[in-house]
C-alpha cells in the first residue's frame, strides 16, 4: 500500500469555502492571459475591465470564453452589458498597457466609465457597438454565443464568437503573430503580473487544424 507523501498538503476541495478555493486556483493555474474587455451598456456607457479567467475554446469558428464572477450577488458591469447586448471586444493586454489595464479593474459605479476616468483612447468597432482599445495590438470583436452558469451560481462562462480580428502590423506579418514583440501580460497569484520569460523552442508534434 502506498504511504501518503508528507511533503504534500492535501486539502478537501469539496468542503472548501469560496475564498480559499479562489486563492488556491489563482495561485495554481498560472500564468493566465488577460482579456481586457470593452462593452457598452444599453445607455451607451463604455466599460473596460480586465479578466484573467479567459482563453480560446474553439477555432471553427473562432471562439473565446471568459469566466466572470458575481460581486455580492450582483452582475459586474461587463457581465451585465454582455448579457443585455450580446456584444464585447477582447483587447489583448500588454506590458505597455499594464498600468491602465490594472487601473480599470477598480470598482466604478455603473453610470461611470473607466474609459473617461483613465483617458483610454478608443477605436470604433466595425460590426458591434462596443469600441476597441487603441493601444492594444490585437482586438477581437465578439458576439455572445452562449452563457453557462457554473457551480453554485457565482460564476458564469461567457462564450463569444470572434467576428473580426484587428491585428497591428507591429506584431503581425500577414500570417503569424509575433508573441515576443507583442509583450503580453499574464496574471499570477495575488497581486502579481508577469511578462514572457525565458522561451524554450520545441518542434510541433501535431499538425495544426485545417
C-alpha positions as CSV (number, residue, x, y, z in Angstrom):
1,X,0.0,0.0,0.0
2,X,1.4,3.4,-1.0
3,X,2.0,5.7,2.0
4,X,1.0,9.4,1.9
5,X,3.8,11.8,0.9
6,X,4.3,14.1,3.9
7,X,5.9,16.7,1.6
8,X,2.4,17.5,0.2
9,X,-0.5,19.3,1.9
10,X,-3.8,17.7,0.9
11,X,-6.9,19.9,1.1
12,X,-10.5,18.7,0.5
13,X,-12.0,20.9,-2.2
14,X,-15.5,19.5,-1.7
15,X,-15.9,21.2,1.7
16,X,-13.7,24.3,0.9
17,X,-15.0,27.8,1.3
18,X,-15.2,30.1,-1.7
19,X,-12.4,32.5,-0.7
20,X,-9.9,29.6,-0.1
21,X,-10.8,27.9,-3.3
22,X,-10.3,31.1,-5.2
23,X,-6.9,31.8,-3.6
24,X,-5.7,28.3,-4.4
25,X,-6.9,28.3,-8.0
26,X,-5.3,31.7,-8.9
27,X,-2.1,30.5,-7.4
28,X,-2.1,27.1,-9.1
29,X,-3.5,28.0,-12.6
30,X,-0.7,30.3,-13.8
31,X,0.2,32.1,-15.9
32,X,-3.3,33.3,-17.1
33,X,-3.7,35.5,-20.2
34,X,-5.6,38.7,-19.6
35,X,-8.7,39.7,-21.6
36,X,-9.1,43.5,-21.4
37,X,-12.8,43.6,-22.3
38,X,-14.7,46.6,-23.6
39,X,-18.5,46.6,-23.5
40,X,-21.3,49.2,-24.0
41,X,-24.3,49.5,-21.7
42,X,-27.8,49.9,-23.0
43,X,-27.5,53.6,-22.0
44,X,-24.3,54.0,-24.1
45,X,-21.7,53.9,-21.3
46,X,-18.5,52.3,-22.4
47,X,-16.9,49.9,-19.8
48,X,-13.4,48.4,-19.7
49,X,-12.3,45.8,-17.3
50,X,-9.6,43.0,-17.2
51,X,-10.3,39.3,-16.6
52,X,-7.8,36.6,-16.3
53,X,-10.1,33.6,-16.3
54,X,-10.0,33.6,-20.1
55,X,-8.9,31.5,-23.0
56,X,-9.9,30.4,-26.5
57,X,-12.2,27.4,-26.7
58,X,-12.9,26.8,-30.4
59,X,-11.3,27.6,-33.7
60,X,-14.0,26.7,-36.2
61,X,-15.5,29.3,-35.9
62,X,-13.0,31.0,-33.6
63,X,-14.5,31.4,-30.1
64,X,-13.1,32.7,-26.8
65,X,-14.5,32.3,-23.3
66,X,-14.3,34.4,-20.1
67,X,-15.5,33.5,-16.7
68,X,-17.0,36.4,-14.8
69,X,-17.9,36.0,-11.1
70,X,-20.7,38.0,-9.5
71,X,-20.0,40.6,-6.8
72,X,-22.2,40.5,-3.7
73,X,-24.8,38.6,-5.7
74,X,-24.9,41.2,-8.5
75,X,-23.6,41.0,-12.0
76,X,-20.4,43.1,-12.7
77,X,-20.8,45.8,-15.3
78,X,-19.1,43.7,-18.0
79,X,-21.3,40.7,-17.4
80,X,-24.4,42.8,-17.3
81,X,-23.5,44.6,-20.6
82,X,-22.7,41.3,-22.3
83,X,-25.9,39.7,-21.1
84,X,-28.0,42.7,-22.2
85,X,-26.4,43.5,-25.6
86,X,-24.7,40.2,-26.6
87,X,-21.5,42.1,-27.7
88,X,-18.0,42.6,-26.4
89,X,-14.4,43.2,-27.5
90,X,-11.4,41.3,-26.2
91,X,-8.4,43.5,-26.3
92,X,-5.1,41.7,-25.6
93,X,-3.4,43.2,-22.6
94,X,0.3,44.1,-23.0
95,X,3.2,45.4,-20.9
96,X,2.7,48.9,-22.4
97,X,-0.9,48.9,-21.3
98,X,-0.4,47.3,-17.9
99,X,-0.9,50.4,-15.7
100,X,-4.1,51.5,-17.5
101,X,-5.4,47.9,-17.7
102,X,-4.8,47.4,-13.9
103,X,-6.4,50.7,-13.1
104,X,-9.6,49.7,-15.0
105,X,-10.0,46.8,-12.5
106,X,-11.1,49.3,-9.8
107,X,-14.8,49.4,-8.8
108,X,-16.6,52.1,-10.7
109,X,-20.4,52.8,-10.4
110,X,-22.4,51.5,-13.4
111,X,-23.0,55.0,-14.7
112,X,-19.3,55.9,-14.7
113,X,-16.9,55.0,-17.5
114,X,-13.3,53.7,-16.8
115,X,-12.5,54.9,-20.3
116,X,-13.2,58.5,-19.4
117,X,-11.7,58.3,-15.9
118,X,-8.4,56.9,-17.1
119,X,-8.2,58.6,-20.5
120,X,-8.1,55.4,-22.6
121,X,-8.1,56.0,-26.3
122,X,-10.7,54.1,-28.3
123,X,-11.3,53.0,-31.9
124,X,-14.8,52.3,-33.3
125,X,-15.6,48.6,-33.9
126,X,-16.9,47.6,-37.4
127,X,-19.6,45.1,-36.6
128,X,-20.6,45.7,-33.0
129,X,-21.3,48.7,-30.8
130,X,-18.6,48.4,-28.1
131,X,-15.4,50.1,-29.2
132,X,-11.8,48.8,-29.3
133,X,-8.9,49.9,-27.1
134,X,-6.4,51.7,-29.5
135,X,-3.2,50.7,-27.6
136,X,-4.0,47.0,-27.7
137,X,-2.1,45.4,-30.6
138,X,-4.9,42.7,-31.0
139,X,-8.6,43.3,-30.7
140,X,-11.3,40.7,-31.3
141,X,-14.9,41.8,-31.9
142,X,-17.1,39.2,-30.3
143,X,-20.8,38.3,-30.3
144,X,-22.1,36.2,-27.4
145,X,-22.7,32.6,-28.4
146,X,-23.9,31.3,-25.1
147,X,-23.6,31.9,-21.3
148,X,-23.3,29.0,-19.0
149,X,-23.8,29.3,-15.2
150,X,-21.3,27.2,-13.3
151,X,-21.1,25.6,-9.9
152,X,-23.1,27.3,-7.2
153,X,-24.1,30.1,-9.5
154,X,-21.4,32.5,-8.5
155,X,-19.6,32.1,-11.9
156,X,-20.9,32.4,-15.5
157,X,-18.8,31.4,-18.5
158,X,-19.5,33.8,-21.4
159,X,-18.5,32.2,-24.8
160,X,-18.2,34.6,-27.7
161,X,-17.7,34.0,-31.4
162,X,-15.0,36.2,-32.8
163,X,-16.4,38.1,-35.8
164,X,-13.3,40.2,-36.6
165,X,-9.7,40.1,-35.7
166,X,-7.9,43.5,-35.7
167,X,-4.1,42.9,-35.6
168,X,-1.4,45.6,-35.6
169,X,1.3,45.3,-38.2
170,X,3.8,45.8,-35.4
171,X,3.1,42.2,-34.3
172,X,1.7,40.6,-37.5
173,X,3.5,39.6,-40.7
174,X,0.3,38.7,-42.6
175,X,0.4,35.0,-41.4
176,X,1.9,34.8,-37.9
177,X,1.5,36.8,-34.8
178,X,4.9,37.6,-33.1
179,X,4.1,37.0,-29.4
180,X,7.5,38.3,-28.3
181,X,7.0,41.7,-30.0
182,X,3.5,41.8,-28.5
183,X,4.8,41.6,-24.9
184,X,1.6,40.1,-23.5
185,X,0.9,40.4,-19.8
186,X,-0.4,37.5,-17.7
187,X,-1.6,37.1,-14.1
188,X,-0.1,35.1,-11.4
189,X,-1.3,34.6,-7.9
190,X,-2.1,37.5,-5.6
191,X,-1.0,41.0,-6.9
192,X,1.5,39.7,-9.5
193,X,1.6,40.1,-13.2
194,X,4.2,38.5,-15.5
195,X,5.8,39.1,-18.9
196,X,7.2,36.5,-21.1
197,X,10.3,35.0,-19.5
198,X,12.8,32.6,-21.0
199,X,11.5,30.9,-24.1
200,X,12.0,27.2,-24.9
201,X,11.7,26.1,-28.6
202,X,10.5,22.6,-29.4
203,X,9.2,21.2,-32.7
204,X,5.5,20.8,-33.1
205,X,4.5,17.2,-32.7
206,X,0.9,17.6,-34.0
207,X,-0.3,19.2,-37.3
208,X,-2.3,22.4,-36.8
209,X,-6.0,22.2,-37.6
210,X,-7.2,22.9,-41.2
